Structure formats: C-alpha cells, structure tokens
C-alpha cells in the first residue's frame, strides 16, 4: 500500500487478513512481527481517516449559530 493512495476499505480488509494470519499461529516469528507492524500502521491510518471523516461531518452539521447537537440513530441509514 506504500505506492498506492490510501483506501479505507482496502486497509480494513488487509487488517482482517493480518489478524487471521496471526491468529492461525503458523507464521514464523519474523513474519509475525512484520505483519504486526504492517497492521499497526494500517490501524493508525484508518484511525486518522476516521478522525478526518468525523471532522468533516461536524463541519457539515454546523449551522450558522454553531454546532447543532443531533442524536444519531443508526436505524435510519
């Protein structure tokens, strides 16, 4: 993923693959450490992407009188 643009969904899929490989337990120690490091970096990138998305949503929800508190109801999506 170093040469490609970051895509959240692709990163999440790769994290799932890494978790699966590490949970299986049949990966050599060096490879396990490399996978763990890759996963940690992807998690950091995903967290940053989610933080940015949250900031954008907050900006979109702001009215002229400042932020408006609205309850999120996940059932309405």
N, C-alpha and C positions, 0 to 999 in steps of 0.2 A: 504494500500500500504506500510505500515511500514515494513512488513516482506518480501515483495517481491522485486525483483530487479526493478528499475525504468524503465518503458517503456513509451516513449514519447506519443505514440498514445493512450495508455490506460489512461494516465494522462489527455490528451486533452478531451477524451470522458467523464471522470469524471468531469472535469471543466464544460463542457456543461451541464451535469446533475445538477450540483450545481447551475449554473446560472438559469436553467429552474425552479428549485425548489424555488429559492429566488425570481424570477420574478413572480411566481404564487401568492406569498404573503400569502399563507395559512399555513406557517410553524411557529411554536412557536418561540418566541424571543430567547430562549436559543439554540434551534436547529439551528436557523438562524445564530447566532454568531458562533456556531461550524462549520457549513457549510462554512461560510465566511472564517474562519481561515484555514480550510482544503483547500479551493480554493486558498487562498493567498499562502500557502505553495506549492501547486502544480504549481502555476504560477511561483514561484521562481525557482522550479526545472526545469520546462520547459525552462525558460529563460536561466538557466545555461547550459542545454543540447544544446540549440540553439547556445549559445556563443561558446561552445566546438566544435560543428559541423562547425561553421564559421572558427574557428582557424585551424581545420583540412583541410578544403577546401583551406584556404590561404596557408598552408604549401604544399599542393599538387600542387597548381598552381605556386608556386615559382619555378623559373628557377635558373640556376647556377649564373646568373647575378642579382639575387634578385627578388623581386616580379614583376610579369608582370601584367600590367593593361589590363583586358579584360572586355568588356561590356557584361553584362548578358542579354540574350534575352530569356525571359520566353516562347516564342512561339516555341522554338526549343526543348522543353522537350517532 
